[in-house]
Amino acid sequence: MRNLLYPRNNKPPANLFLHLMLQDSFRHQGLRRQLVQQLRDKGIQNEAVLDAIGKIPRHFFMDNAFLEFAYQDKAFPISCGQTISQPYTVAYQSQLLDPRKGDKILEIGTGSGYQSAVLAETGAKVFSIERHKPLHENTRKLLDSLNYHSIKTFFGDGFKGLPAFAPFDKILVTCGATEIPLKLIDQLKVGGIMVIPIGPLSEQTMTTILKKPNGETEIIQLDKFRFVPMLGDKAR
């Protein structure tokens, strides 16, 4: 695991205030172990995903007011009207995606950066898009402070993806779309998988999309969730 206290060559970070906030106590570590067991009890079996959630201090990715609640299996609001997803949702989507070491993954909706960090801890190379500029900038700083340099973040429109970096082995969408974004399918490798919640604002169906060699897709609809909506363009 990365040195989360002195991430760069064991030297104190320039922003001492940020350093003091990013403390990972034995209590937090114990709460993470309990959270991992809860996720096991709910059916999460992917050990790489569970190991990542057990390593990452979720409270680093949340506002101070919620530190005491960081290891409850609940979603919480963050800036720009967005949320940090419920840990079960993060684990569920990650398990469907089945990230492997060396996978090139496109994530739509960087948000707090927590889901990005979970993917990165499995050894994947993450390319993540966020449409809210303040959130994008703050999350980039946080990920840098935690030494997650394998995560490349971009300010942009998630519907357009990142054609300059395509194709991707896997694509994860962490916001609810009303329909399948065809431009993202175009950026998925043959044999690749996309995990995306599809449906109206009130409720979405978690959906996996497998891209076949003949260009067709295999679509599997799974459980119901509720996400913030996937929006086009860039919000400044």
N, C-alpha and C positions, 0 to 999 in steps of 0.2 A: 504493500500500500504506500501511497505517496506520503511524504512528510508534510502533513497539513498545517503544522505550526510554523515551521521555517522551510517553505517549499523550495527555495532556490539555494542549493548548496549549503543548507543548514544555516543560512544567514537571516537575521530578522528582516522582515519586509519593511519597505520604506514607510508604508502607512501603518504606524504602530496602533492606531485606533482600530483599524480593520483586524490587525493581528490579535488584539485583545478580545475582540468580539468572536473570533473564530477559535474558540477553545472547545475541545472535545473531552468532556469529563468521563470518569468511570461510570457515572450515573447515566450519561447519554449512551455510552457503549452498552450498558446493561439494558436500557430501554430498546436499543436496536436489536439486541438478541431476542427480546420478547416479541418485537414486531416481526422479525423473521419467522418465529414460531407461529405467530398468528397467520402469516401468509401461507406457511406450510399447511396449517389446519384448513385454510380456505381453498387448497388445491394447487398451489404453486409448487412445481416440482423441479424446475430448471435450476440446477445447483449454481451455475455461473451467475444467474440473475439474483438468486438469494444471497450469494457471497457478496455481490456488488452492493446490494441494499444493506447488508450487515456491515460493510466497510464505510459507507458514505454517511457523514454527519448531516442528516436532512435539515437540522436546525440552521446550518450555514446558509441554506437557500431560502430562509423564511424571514419575515420581519420580526424584530425583537419582541413584539407583543405576543408572538405565538410560540416563543421558544419552549414554554412548558408543555405545549401541545404537539410538538413536532413529531413525536413518535406514536401518536394516535393514528389509527387507520382512517384518516379524514383528509379531504381537500381543504385548502385554505386560500384566501385571497392574497394576491400579490399586487404589484403596481399595474397601472394601465388597464384596470378592470379584468385582469387575467387571474388564473389560479395556479397553485402548485397542486398537481393531481394527487388524489388519494393513493397511498403506497400500493394498495391492492391493484388499482388501475395501472400504475406504472409497471408492476410485476406482471400483470396479465398481458398487457400489450408487448412487453419485452419477451415474455415466454412464447407468445405467438410468433414474434419476429425471429426468435432463436439466434441471437447475435453470436458470432464466432470470431475468434482472433483473426484479424486481417480483413474482416468484412468491411466494405465501403458502404456506409449507411447515410441516407439522406433523411433528416428529421425536419418536419414542418411544424413550427411552433416551439422555439427555444424556451420561451417562458423563463422560469427561474434558473434553468440549466440543470435541474436535478435529473430529469430523464436522460439528458445528454451524458451526464456523468455516469449513470448506471450503464449505458451502452459502452462508454469508453472503458469502464472497469473490466468489461468482458474481453477487451483487446480489439474492439472495433474502431475503425476510423470514421469519425462522425462529422458530417457537414450539416449544419443546422441553420434554418432561416427563421427570423423573427421580424414581424411587420411593424412593431412598435419601437421606435428609435430609442427612447429612454430606457426601455427594458432591455433592448439589445445591447446598449452601451454598458449598463450596469452589470448585466450578466457576463459579458465578456471580461470585465475587470475581475469579477469574482472567480471565474474559471481560470484566469491567468494566475490569480493569487493562490489557487489550489493546485497549480501546476498541470492543469488539463490542457496541455498544448496540442494534444491530438484531436481536440475538438475545434473545428473551423466554423466560426459563426458569421452570418451574413444578415444584413438588413435588407429585406426585400419582400416580394410577393410570393407566398408559398404556392399559389396555384401555378406559377411559372416554373417553380423548381430551380435547379441550377444546371442548365444544359451544358455550360462550359465544363462542368466536372463530371457529367454523365458518361457512361451508364453507371448505375448503382446496383450493388448486390441486393440491397433491401431498402425499403422506404417505410418510415413510420410517421404517421400523421397524428398529432396530439390535440387536434381540435375537430369539431364536428362539421362534416361537409354534407351538403344536401344531395350531391351526386359525385360520382367518381371523377377526379380531375384527370382528363385524358393526357395532358402534357406530362403528368407524373408517370403514367404508364409508359409513355414513350421513353422516359429516362431510366426505366427499370431494365436490367439485364434479362435476357431469356433465361428462364429458370428461377428468376428472382421473385421475391414476395413483397407485397405491400400490405401493411396493417393500417386500417383507417376506420373511424366511426362514421357511419352514413345514416342520415335521417334528419328530421326536423329539429328545431331548437329544443323542443320539449324532451326529446329522447332519441338516441342514436343506437344503431345496431353495429356492434363491432364486426368488422368485415375483413377477411383476408382475400387477397387477390394474387393468384399465381400466374405469371406470364409464361405461356407455353411456346415451344419452338415454332409452331405454325402462326404465331402472332395473336392467337386467341387467348382469352383469360379464363381461368377457373375461379369462380367467386363462391366463397363460403361465408354464410352469415351466422353469427354466434350470439353472444349475450348482449343485453341492453345496458347502455351507459348514458351518462349525460356530460357533455363537454361544452366548453365555450365555443361559439361558432367560428368556422374557418372563413376568414374575410379576405377579399382581394385587395390589390394595391398596397401602398405603404402608408402607415399612420405616423405622422411626425410628432 
